[in-house]
């Protein structure tokens, strides 16, 4: 997990939904400028915040948009664990 993963998710989500980066940043991070800062490399992200943001994308991901294969999807991990039990 990293700011790169979040940027990849955000780019796909924004292109698909047509929302502005600042809008998605506000929804996912409660900060309209933060996604841009990650994209530009001018801000760092903690591991816990990164996990929260990736979970937000997972929970709000459009059903007709393929999840980027470079990023591990949290709901897929949960489903694998349930199947193994």
PyMOL commands that set and color helices and strands:
alter all, ss='L'
color gray80, all
select helices_A, chain A and resi 3-17+21-29+34-40+47-60+74-84
alter helices_A, ss='H'
color red, helices_A
deselect
rebuild
show_as cartoon
